[in-house]
Amino acid sequence: MAYFLYVAVTTVRLLIDILQLALCIHAIVSWLPLDDDNVFVVLLEGICAPVLYPARLLVEKSETLSSLPVDISFIITYIGLMLIGTFLPDIRI
């Protein structure tokens, strides 16, 4: 049972790390003049859009947050992923 829990927590941590890396790359690529048909851009958008969607809804519903000149859904999502990773138990075999 402990081994299964170790594998599950390690997998979730790995997925969080991959999502955080994808979000950072997505933010950098959004500043570059690339076509929307670029395969790399489409792949990043496919990975990041579902993760960013809840934060974007939250930002749109808030009058204060939606009036900011910067899209802070990235920051909210990144911090949320960090918090999830922090609260995962530390399991050693």
C-alpha positions as CSV (number, residue, x, y, z in Angstrom):
1,M,0.0,0.0,0.0
2,A,2.8,2.4,0.8
3,Y,4.4,1.8,-2.5
4,F,1.2,2.6,-4.4
5,L,0.8,5.8,-2.4
6,Y,4.5,6.7,-3.1
7,V,4.0,6.1,-6.9
8,A,0.7,8.2,-6.9
9,V,2.3,11.1,-5.0
10,T,5.4,11.1,-7.2
11,T,3.3,11.0,-10.3
12,V,1.2,14.0,-9.2
13,R,4.4,15.9,-8.3
14,L,5.8,15.1,-11.7
15,L,2.6,16.3,-13.5
16,I,2.6,19.5,-11.4
17,D,6.3,20.1,-12.4
18,I,5.5,19.5,-16.1
19,L,2.5,21.8,-16.0
20,Q,4.5,24.6,-14.3
21,L,7.2,24.3,-16.9
22,A,4.6,24.3,-19.7
23,L,3.0,27.4,-18.2
24,C,6.3,29.2,-18.1
25,I,7.1,28.3,-21.7
26,H,3.6,29.3,-22.8
27,A,4.1,32.7,-21.2
28,I,7.4,33.2,-22.9
29,V,6.1,32.0,-26.3
30,S,3.1,34.3,-26.0
31,W,5.5,37.3,-26.3
32,L,7.1,35.9,-29.5
33,P,5.6,36.7,-33.0
34,L,4.7,33.1,-33.8
35,D,1.8,31.9,-36.0
36,D,-1.2,30.4,-34.2
37,D,-0.9,27.5,-36.7
38,N,2.6,26.6,-35.3
39,V,2.6,23.0,-34.0
40,F,4.5,24.0,-30.9
41,V,2.1,26.8,-30.1
42,V,-0.9,24.6,-30.6
43,L,0.6,21.9,-28.3
44,L,1.3,24.4,-25.6
45,E,-2.2,25.9,-25.9
46,G,-3.7,22.4,-25.7
47,I,-1.8,21.7,-22.5
48,C,-2.1,25.1,-20.8
49,A,-5.7,26.2,-21.7
50,P,-7.5,23.7,-19.6
51,V,-5.3,24.5,-16.6
52,L,-5.7,28.2,-17.0
53,Y,-9.5,28.2,-17.7
54,P,-10.7,28.2,-14.0
55,A,-8.4,31.1,-13.1
56,R,-9.5,33.0,-16.2
57,L,-13.1,32.5,-15.1
58,L,-12.3,33.8,-11.7
59,V,-10.5,36.9,-13.1
60,E,-13.4,37.6,-15.5
61,K,-15.9,37.5,-12.6
62,S,-13.9,39.9,-10.5
63,E,-14.2,43.6,-11.5
64,T,-10.9,44.5,-9.8
65,L,-8.9,41.7,-11.4
66,S,-10.4,42.0,-14.9
67,S,-9.5,45.7,-15.0
68,L,-5.8,45.0,-14.5
69,P,-3.7,45.5,-17.7
70,V,-2.0,42.1,-17.2
71,D,-3.6,38.7,-17.4
72,I,-2.9,37.3,-13.9
73,S,-4.6,34.0,-14.5
74,F,-1.1,32.6,-15.1
75,I,0.1,33.8,-11.7
76,I,-3.0,32.4,-9.9
77,T,-2.7,29.0,-11.6
78,Y,1.1,28.8,-10.9
79,I,0.6,29.6,-7.3
80,G,-2.3,27.1,-7.1
81,L,-0.1,24.4,-8.5
82,M,2.7,25.3,-6.0
83,L,0.2,25.0,-3.1
84,I,-1.0,21.7,-4.3
85,G,2.5,20.4,-4.5
86,T,3.3,21.8,-1.0
87,F,0.4,20.0,0.6
88,L,1.2,16.6,-0.9
89,P,2.5,14.2,1.7
90,D,6.2,13.4,1.8
91,I,6.4,9.7,1.4
92,R,9.6,7.7,1.5
93,I,10.0,4.0,1.0
